[in-house]
Amino acid sequence: MENREYLNTKEGFDEIINETQLYIENLLNKIVTVEEDEKKGINRFPKSNSEVITATRHTIFTYYLDLVFSMYSAGYPIIEIKKLFPKLLEQKYCNFLAKKENDFTYYGSEPFYGTDEYWEILQVLSLGVLLNVDEESKAKILYIRDKIPTPDVILDFLSSHFDKRKIINTQLVGNKFNGLVDVIIKHSAENLPKLMSDYLKKQWMKDYKRQGFLTTHNSGMHVGYWSFESGAIMKILKSDDSILKGQQFYPYDMVNWQ
């Protein structure tokens, strides 16, 4: 396999993949133990067993995302990454099933997705589009997106691939991808490849940092910088993305694998 990204070494990506798989296994075992404790009326943590399980599922979900990014960066076949997606999705779905609307309120606000939640939902939607998921997975993805159904142009554009929903030009508080909103709103069939290329060259990393993320390529835990959402938009619009092949951040192989 040849790396798709070279800001980490093959050995570096492999180390992350192996360690992350171990973390996931340990956390899945933790959930089994806590579920057994709940049946016996045992509580080993300051929080309730249900709260511990919900939080652990979220941690597992983030590790699965790291696996997807690092495996894609390391050159793994897309079909291998697709096999991971139902496991990733199940953790997020169960995590959101356990949440109530007031879990998304902050300081008395109306419910909304914060920047971390927004990015995670964006990845779930984008990967769902790119990996051609089945109907059961689509239903779970849409449940996650619509837990807080406030309109958002990017989330709803991606969701429309599954349910043909109406798209309104408005942004959730947690959406800092202003440049990508402009691509969706201003594109035409003719100018989309150039718009997307310019966005990825000039704006995506700025938006990524505005979303609250730090650059990681100088650390030992770099899993790759990928704009799966940009790839999903190009796929939905059936646009010729040949000029984007080799473009930094653009997941060309994920868009064109089938």
WOSUL-V225276 format. One record per pair of residues at least 24 apart in sequence whose C-alpha atoms are under 7 Angstrom apart, sorted by the first residue. I is the first residue (numbers start at 1). J is the second residue. If there is no record, write none. Layout:
((I	J) (I	J))
//
This chain:
((1	75) (1	76) (2	74) (2	75) (3	73) (3	74) (3	75) (4	72) (4	73) (4	74) (4	75) (5	73) (5	74) (5	224) (7	217) (8	217) (8	222) (10	74) (12	220) (13	70) (13	74) (13	223) (16	221) (17	67) (17	70) (20	63) (20	67) (24	60) (24	63) (27	56) (27	60) (54	95) (54	98) (57	91) (57	92) (57	95) (58	91) (58	92) (58	95) (60	91) (61	88) (61	91) (61	92) (64	88) (66	223) (69	223) (69	224) (70	223) (70	224) (73	223) (73	224) (78	254) (78	257) (82	131) (93	140) (93	144) (96	144) (111	148) (112	148) (112	173) (113	173) (113	174) (114	173) (114	174) (115	174) (115	175) (115	211) (118	174) (118	175) (121	145) (122	155) (122	229) (123	228) (123	229) (125	158) (125	159) (126	158) (126	228) (126	229) (126	232) (127	228) (129	232) (130	232) (130	254) (130	255) (138	162) (153	181) (154	181) (161	236) (176	207) (176	210) (176	211) (177	207) (179	203) (193	240) (193	241) (197	244) (200	249) (225	249) (226	250) (226	251) (227	251) (231	255))
//
